[in-house]
């Protein structure tokens, strides 16, 4: 049993190699790590509610890097700040300094195994690191009121980018010509006048396939929708939308166009 415990201790020291462990109740001494995900009110408030109901767990440990930047535990620190404001009490916080982890990619990987980073966490992280592609992407989303899944479909699908969502998280998202995504977003807005679910990811992925096809005429498609908007209705998958869009496009046409996306 002693040998097993010793092994566990050794492994823990390898993973959490740190300079020193400290205790404080001065939460303002900590700073934000550039590139770390933004603090979410709902997450901080959930921790705050737990502290109010059950008390603070004294053994809870946060990880700090250079210049007192929080590497892991920023929501717990924020919750403690709010708890202090609410009650006047300031529980002791244990923190360790771990300069080996003071790298944003290591922080991303570490936090993924705790509270998963979502797409917006990665977006804000890469913007803070000065990645202009992600800044332009955020502006594109805001300009056309798009969710991430829709915006990514309009900017990357069909360009041979491999797995867009994985590349986006890895910092590999690029777009050097925003004219095409903006044109697609405006077309999507036009379709939404006739089909309320146009800004659904499954539909967006389907219609982008047609916009890239040389035989597809967007104006012709809109004309068909004007004839009978009920022809386009919600279905369950992107493939089903592909078949439905083709049916709408060929409505009342003598010569049917069959679109091959292989």
Secondary structure, DSSP 8 states (H G I E B T S, - for coil): -HHHHHHHHHHHHHHT--SEEEEES-GGG-EE-TTS----HHHHHHHHHHHHHH---TT-EEEE-GGGEEEE-HHHHHHHHHHHHHHS----EEEEE-GGG-SHHHHHHHHHTSS---HHHHHHHHHHTT-HHHHHHHHHHHHTT--HHHHHHHHHTTSS-S-HHHHHHHT----S-HHHHHHHHHHHHHHHTT-GGGGSHHHHHHHHHHHTSTT--HHHHHHHHHH-GGGS---SSHHHHHHHHHHHHTTT-SS-------
